[in-house]
Amino acid sequence: MTEILIRNADSILTMDDARRELPGADILIRDGVIAAIGPGLTTMGEVVEAAGCAVTPGLVNTHHHLYQSLTRAVPGGQDALLFGWLKALYPIWARFGPEEIYTSALTGLAELALSGCSLTSDHLYLYPGGAQLDDTIAAAGEIGLRFHPTRGAMSIGESDGGLPPDTLVEREADILEDAVRVIDAFHDPREGAMVRVGIAPCSPFSVSRDLMRDAALLARDKGVMLHTHLAENEEDVAYSLANFGCRPGQYAEDLGWTGPDVWHAHCVKLDGAEIDLFARTQTGVAHCPCSNCRLGSGIAPVRAMRDAGVPVGLGVDGSASNDAGNLILEARQSMLLQRVANGADAMSAREALEIATRGGADVLGRADCGRLEVGKRADIALWDVTGIDSAGSWDPAALLLAGPTRVKHLFVEGRQVVRDGHIATIDLPTVVERQNRLARGLRD
């Protein structure tokens, strides 16, 4: 039996059902699970002093493209809308191989961990040079983050009226066969799982109706979740209307892509009827505010979604359209955008933090994560509120208003992944050097 005691935190924001905030309290971790919360706890195991810290559940990232951390700030795509941005980057991504996929995943996962993220999904929809989803799963295991990779795909190339080049698309039979392989090899449906696998055709403009429908049937047969991009911007909606004769929400519903086992990325342009559809079916949304700003896609109607009862989590999206992977800053951006769109009282700092923790966990079907309560997984972030970020703050628990934006300690399944602001599980400087070498090779 292994025990860790997080002792004497300034405040613990539990995100439990009562949304309790506990001053001067402790958390006892036993074998990767929260065993007790409250004042005056004791242990014969390791003690982590939390005085001067606000403690939250580990943050949850519901949408990412980890491979894109190798293509930040690429000149040809810096000032383009979604479709133009993709066309600028597709030829670069086509030159990737397994080393690029693995190293970029290590880099992106480390960046997430330093921002307090303990559980992340990833949407890998291209497999150049023999790369596989296995490469990202290996990286997550090395870092120690809880991981929900999705077997993405593109099957409609330019020659067939799709957006991606033909070199990056796959045969649909091969896509489904490999989805079965990775699910059988890696998916763990048990509570506390470190890896769960989803199925994720990339988007309505890069796969066929048949693949969308077949993916939904396969996912339900295997008991895994479904993920894709939907209604990201006006171009996306126009494509759906022109090619399918309906809006994106109707397209999703017709093909079996609604329900609590489905979550869609972006959904910036959902209309009222689509919001009602998602609320009624409990279809989840991954809100990616920084990427939506960077690509000029718009402000997602998160306030309306939340009020209607749509499950909403946060996503950093890929680092080629963000160009960062800091989840605590994503939560702040979400709060600010809803205030811009709907007024200063539209979203509080605590509600945005809730979306970033239990909200994202619920979207991913992980009720065992995203909250600090007895029996839940020990995914815990400690934020030092004694530094310059919080100096003078009257409410250090309102992290999204005054900071900090980098975590001090991060535990995942009771294992310390970040210690004193540094990654504890890998040699990060060596990874960064390798990442920069690979980026230079792609550029040159």
Residue pairs with C-beta under 8 A, 6 or more apart in sequence:
1 30
1 31
2 30
2 31
2 32
2 45
2 414
3 28
3 29
3 30
3 35
3 43
3 44
3 45
3 46
4 28
4 29
4 43
4 45
4 46
4 47
4 48
4 378
4 411
4 414
5 26
5 27
5 28
5 29
5 41
5 42
5 43
5 45
5 46
5 47
5 48
6 26
6 27
6 28
6 29
6 48
6 50
6 55
6 380
6 382
6 411
7 26
7 41
7 47
7 48
7 49
7 50
7 51
8 24
8 25
8 26
8 49
8 50
8 51
9 22
9 24
9 25
9 26
9 27
9 50
9 51
9 53
9 54
9 55
9 382
10 23
10 24
10 50
10 51
10 52
10 53
10 54
10 385
10 396
11 21
11 22
11 23
11 54
11 55
11 396
11 397
12 21
12 22
12 23
12 25
12 27
12 37
12 54
12 55
12 56
12 372
13 21
13 54
13 55
13 56
13 57
13 350
13 353
13 372
13 397
14 20
14 21
14 22
14 37
14 57
14 371
14 372
14 373
15 56
15 57
15 353
15 354
15 357
15 358
15 370
15 371
15 372
16 371
16 372
16 373
17 371
19 350
19 354
21 397
22 37
22 38
22 39
24 39
25 37
25 38
25 39
26 36
26 37
26 38
26 39
26 40
26 41
26 50
27 34
27 36
27 37
27 41
27 55
27 372
27 378
27 380
28 34
28 35
28 36
28 37
28 41
28 43
29 35
29 378
29 380
29 411
29 414
30 414
31 414
32 192
32 377
32 378
32 413
32 414
32 415
33 192
33 375
33 376
33 377
33 378
33 414
34 372
34 373
34 374
34 375
34 376
34 377
34 378
34 380
35 374
36 374
37 372
37 373
37 374
48 382
48 409
50 382
52 384
52 385
52 386
53 382
53 383
53 384
53 385
53 408
53 409
54 382
54 383
54 385
54 396
54 397
54 399
55 372
55 380
55 381
55 382
55 383
56 116
56 353
56 357
56 372
56 380
56 381
56 383
56 399
57 118
57 357
57 358
57 361
57 369
57 370
57 371
57 372
57 379
57 380
57 381
58 116
58 117
58 118
58 119
58 357
58 369
58 370
58 379
58 380
58 381
58 410
58 411
58 412
59 115
59 116
59 117
59 118
59 119
59 314
59 327
59 328
59 331
59 356
59 357
59 360
59 381
60 117
60 118
60 119
60 120
60 313
60 314
60 356
60 357
60 358
60 359
60 360
60 361
60 363
60 364
60 366
60 369
60 370
61 112
61 117
61 119
61 120
61 121
61 314
61 315
61 316
61 327
61 360
62 121
62 263
62 265
62 284
62 286
62 313
62 314
62 315
62 360
62 363
62 364
63 121
63 123
63 227
63 265
63 266
63 286
63 288
63 315
63 316
63 317
64 108
64 112
64 120
64 121
64 122
64 123
64 315
64 316
64 317
64 318
64 325
65 122
65 123
65 124
65 125
65 317
65 318
65 319
65 320
66 104
66 105
66 107
66 108
66 109
66 122
66 124
66 136
66 139
66 318
67 93
67 96
67 100
67 101
67 104
67 105
67 124
67 126
67 136
67 318
68 89
68 104
68 108
68 318
68 319
68 320
68 321
69 104
69 105
69 107
69 108
69 111
69 318
69 319
69 325
69 435
70 96
70 100
70 103
70 104
70 107
70 435
70 438
70 439
70 442
71 89
71 92
71 93
71 319
71 320
71 439
71 442
72 319
72 320
72 323
73 323
74 88
74 89
74 92
74 320
76 88
76 89
77 84
77 85
77 88
77 89
77 320
77 321
80 88
80 295
81 233
81 235
81 295
81 296
81 297
82 232
82 233
82 235
82 236
82 295
82 297
83 163
83 235
85 295
85 320
85 321
86 163
86 164
87 163
89 320
90 164
90 165
90 168
91 165
92 442
93 126
93 128
93 168
94 126
94 128
94 165
94 167
94 168
95 128
95 129
95 442
96 126
96 128
96 129
96 131
96 442
97 128
97 129
97 130
97 131
98 129
98 130
98 131
98 132
98 135
99 438
100 129
100 131
100 438
100 442
101 124
101 131
101 132
101 135
101 136
102 135
102 136
102 138
102 139
103 139
103 431
103 434
103 435
103 438
104 435
104 438
105 122
105 135
105 136
105 139
105 140
106 139
106 142
106 143
106 426
106 431
106 435
107 431
107 432
107 435
108 319
108 325
109 120
109 139
109 140
109 143
109 145
110 143
110 423
110 426
110 428
110 431
111 319
111 324
111 325
111 326
112 120
112 145
112 316
112 325
112 327
113 143
113 145
113 407
113 410
113 417
113 418
113 423
114 326
114 406
114 407
114 410
114 418
114 421
114 423
115 325
115 326
115 327
115 328
115 329
115 405
115 406
115 407
116 327
116 328
116 381
116 383
116 407
116 410
117 145
117 327
118 145
118 146
118 369
118 379
118 380
118 381
118 410
118 411
118 412
118 417
119 145
119 146
119 147
119 148
119 360
119 361
119 364
119 366
119 369
119 370
119 379
119 412
120 140
120 145
120 146
120 147
120 148
121 147
121 148
121 149
121 150
121 198
121 227
121 286
121 315
121 364
122 136
122 147
122 148
122 149
122 150
123 150
123 152
123 200
123 202
123 227
123 265
124 133
124 136
124 149
124 150
124 151
124 152
125 152
125 153
125 154
125 200
125 201
125 202
125 206
126 152
126 154
126 164
126 168
127 133
127 170
128 167
128 168
132 178
132 182
133 149
133 151
133 178
133 182
133 186
133 197
134 182
134 185
134 186
136 147
136 149
137 147
137 149
137 186
137 195
140 147
140 149
140 194
140 195
141 147
141 194
141 195
142 425
142 426
143 417
143 423
143 425
143 426
144 412
144 413
144 415
144 417
144 425
145 412
145 417
146 193
146 194
146 195
146 369
146 377
146 379
146 412
146 413
147 194
147 195
147 196
148 195
148 196
148 197
148 198
148 225
148 364
148 366
149 182
149 186
149 195
149 197
149 198
150 197
150 198
150 199
150 200
150 225
150 227
151 175
151 178
151 179
151 182
151 183
151 197
151 198
151 199
151 200
152 200
152 201
152 202
152 227
153 170
153 172
153 175
153 179
153 200
153 201
153 202
153 207
153 211
154 162
154 164
154 168
154 169
154 170
154 201
154 202
154 206
154 207
155 162
155 169
155 170
155 171
155 172
155 175
155 201
155 206
155 207
155 208
155 211
156 162
156 164
156 169
156 205
156 206
156 207
156 208
157 164
157 165
157 166
157 167
157 168
157 169
158 164
158 165
158 166
159 166
161 243
162 169
162 205
162 206
163 205
163 206
164 206
169 206
172 207
172 208
172 210
172 211
172 214
175 201
175 211
176 211
176 214
176 215
176 218
179 199
179 215
179 218
180 218
180 222
182 197
183 197
183 199
183 222
183 224
186 195
186 197
187 195
187 196
187 197
187 222
187 224
188 194
188 195
188 196
189 196
189 223
191 368
192 368
192 377
192 413
194 413
196 224
196 225
196 364
196 365
197 224
198 219
198 224
198 225
198 226
198 227
199 215
199 218
199 219
199 222
199 224
199 225
199 226
199 227
200 215
200 226
200 227
200 228
201 207
201 211
201 212
201 215
201 228
202 228
202 229
203 228
203 229
203 230
203 236
204 212
204 228
204 229
204 230
204 236
204 239
204 240
204 243
204 244
204 248
204 251
205 236
205 239
205 243
209 244
209 255
212 228
212 255
212 257
213 255
213 256
215 226
216 226
216 255
216 256
216 257
217 256
219 225
219 226
219 261
220 256
220 261
224 261
225 261
225 262
225 263
225 364
225 365
226 257
226 261
226 262
226 263
227 262
227 263
227 264
227 265
227 286
228 257
228 264
228 265
229 236
229 264
229 265
229 266
230 236
230 248
230 249
230 252
230 264
230 265
230 266
230 267
231 237
231 240
231 247
231 248
231 249
231 264
231 266
231 267
231 268
231 269
231 270
231 274
232 265
232 266
232 267
232 268
232 269
232 292
232 297
233 266
233 268
233 269
233 295
233 296
233 297
233 298
234 269
234 298
236 248
236 269
237 247
237 248
237 269
240 246
240 247
240 248
240 251
241 247
244 251
246 254
247 271
247 274
248 269
248 270
248 274
249 270
249 271
249 273
249 274
249 277
249 278
250 274
251 257
252 258
252 262
252 264
252 283
253 277
253 281
257 264
257 283
258 277
258 278
258 281
258 283
259 281
259 282
259 283
260 281
260 282
260 283
260 284
260 311
260 365
261 365
262 283
262 284
263 283
263 284
263 285
263 286
263 311
263 313
263 363
263 364
264 283
264 284
264 285
264 286
265 285
265 286
265 288
265 315
265 317
266 285
266 286
266 287
266 288
266 291
266 292
266 297
266 300
267 274
267 278
267 285
267 287
267 300
267 305
268 292
268 297
268 298
268 299
268 300
269 298
270 278
270 300
270 301
270 305
272 304
275 301
275 304
275 305
275 308
275 310
276 308
277 283
278 284
278 285
278 305
278 308
278 310
279 305
279 308
279 309
279 310
282 309
282 310
282 311
283 310
283 311
284 310
284 311
284 312
284 313
284 362
284 363
284 364
285 300
285 305
285 310
285 311
285 312
285 313
285 363
286 313
286 314
286 315
286 360
286 363
287 300
287 302
287 312
287 313
287 314
287 315
287 334
287 355
288 314
288 315
288 316
288 317
288 330
289 299
289 300
289 314
289 330
289 333
289 334
289 337
290 316
290 317
290 322
290 324
290 329
290 330
290 333
291 297
291 315
291 316
291 317
291 318
291 321
291 322
292 298
292 299
292 300
293 333
293 337
294 321
294 322
294 323
295 321
299 337
299 338
299 340
299 341
300 337
301 341
302 312
302 334
302 337
302 338
302 347
302 355
303 338
303 341
303 342
303 346
303 347
305 312
306 312
306 351
306 355
311 359
311 362
311 363
312 355
312 359
312 363
313 355
313 356
313 359
313 360
313 361
313 362
313 363
313 364
314 327
314 330
314 331
314 334
314 355
314 356
314 359
314 360
315 330
316 322
316 324
316 325
316 326
316 327
316 330
319 325
326 405
327 356
328 356
328 399
328 400
328 405
328 406
328 407
329 405
330 356
331 352
331 353
331 355
331 356
331 400
332 349
332 352
332 400
332 405
334 347
334 352
334 355
334 356
335 347
335 348
335 349
335 351
335 352
335 400
338 346
338 347
339 345
339 346
339 347
349 398
349 399
349 400
349 401
350 397
350 398
352 400
353 399
353 400
357 370
357 371
358 370
358 371
359 370
360 370
361 367
361 368
361 369
361 370
361 371
362 370
368 376
368 377
369 376
369 377
369 379
370 379
372 380
377 413
378 411
378 412
378 413
378 414
379 411
379 412
379 413
380 409
380 410
380 411
381 407
381 409
381 410
381 411
382 407
382 408
382 409
382 410
383 399
383 404
383 407
383 408
384 404
384 408
385 393
385 396
385 399
385 404
387 404
389 402
389 403
389 404
389 405
390 396
390 402
390 403
390 404
393 401
393 402
395 401
395 402
396 402
406 421
407 418
407 421
408 418
408 420
408 421
409 416
409 418
409 419
409 420
410 416
410 417
410 418
411 417
415 425
416 424
417 423
417 424
417 425
418 424
422 428
